Amino acid sequence: MSDKAALIKEKNDLIQQMLEMQKQFIDHEQKNGISGKDYYYSQDGLLKDYRQKYMDMAMKVVDLSHEIVGSSRF
C-alpha cells in the first residue's frame, strides 16, 4: 500500500468512527435528552470527553486531507 493509500485509509477510518460517534450521540439525545450543561460539562458516560475527542478526530481528518493533496492548512 502506498503512503497516499495509507493516509486515505486512515482518513476514511476516522470518518467512520466519527459517524459512529454521531449515531451514538443522536441515540443518547433521543432517549435521554441532552442539556447544554450535560454536553459541555458531563463527567461520565458517552458525553464525558465527546466534544474534545470528536474535535481532535475532525482536525486529524483535515490534516490528513491536506497531506493527501500536498497542501497546508497554515
C-alpha positions as CSV (number, residue, x, y, z in Angstrom):
1,M,0.0,0.0,0.0
2,S,1.4,3.4,-0.9
3,D,1.8,6.2,1.6
4,K,-1.1,8.1,0.0
5,A,-3.3,5.0,0.1
6,A,-2.5,4.5,3.8
7,L,-3.4,8.2,4.5
8,I,-6.7,7.8,2.7
9,K,-7.5,4.6,4.6
10,E,-6.6,6.3,7.9
11,K,-8.8,9.3,7.0
12,N,-11.7,7.1,6.0
13,D,-11.4,5.0,9.2
14,L,-11.5,8.2,11.3
15,I,-14.6,9.4,9.3
16,Q,-16.3,6.1,10.0
17,Q,-15.5,6.4,13.8
18,M,-16.9,9.9,13.8
19,L,-20.1,8.8,12.1
20,E,-20.5,6.1,14.7
21,M,-19.9,8.7,17.4
22,Q,-22.6,10.9,15.9
23,K,-25.0,8.0,15.8
24,Q,-24.4,7.2,19.4
25,F,-24.8,10.8,20.4
26,I,-28.1,11.1,18.5
27,D,-29.4,7.9,20.1
28,H,-28.4,9.1,23.5
29,E,-30.0,12.5,22.9
30,Q,-33.3,10.9,21.7
31,K,-33.5,8.6,24.6
32,N,-32.3,10.9,27.4
33,G,-32.3,14.4,26.1
34,I,-29.1,16.5,26.5
35,S,-28.9,19.9,28.1
36,G,-26.1,22.3,27.3
37,K,-24.7,21.6,30.8
38,D,-24.6,17.9,30.1
39,Y,-22.9,18.4,26.7
40,Y,-20.3,20.8,28.0
41,Y,-19.6,19.5,31.5
42,S,-20.6,15.9,31.8
43,Q,-18.1,13.9,33.8
44,D,-19.4,10.4,33.0
45,G,-20.7,8.2,30.2
46,L,-20.8,8.9,26.5
47,L,-20.5,12.7,26.9
48,K,-17.5,12.8,29.2
49,D,-14.9,13.5,26.5
50,Y,-17.1,13.6,23.5
51,R,-16.6,17.2,22.3
52,Q,-12.8,17.1,22.6
53,K,-12.4,13.6,21.1
54,Y,-14.7,14.5,18.2
55,M,-12.9,17.8,17.6
56,D,-9.5,16.1,17.7
57,M,-10.6,13.5,15.2
58,A,-12.1,16.2,12.9
59,M,-8.8,18.1,12.9
60,K,-6.9,14.9,12.2
61,V,-9.2,14.4,9.2
62,V,-8.4,17.9,8.0
63,D,-4.7,17.4,8.4
64,L,-4.8,14.1,6.6
65,S,-6.8,15.6,3.7
66,H,-4.1,18.4,3.3
67,E,-1.3,15.8,3.5
68,I,-3.0,13.7,0.8
69,V,-3.3,16.5,-1.7
70,G,0.0,18.1,-0.7
71,S,-1.4,21.4,0.7
72,S,-1.2,23.0,4.1
73,R,-3.9,24.5,6.3
74,F,-1.5,27.1,7.7
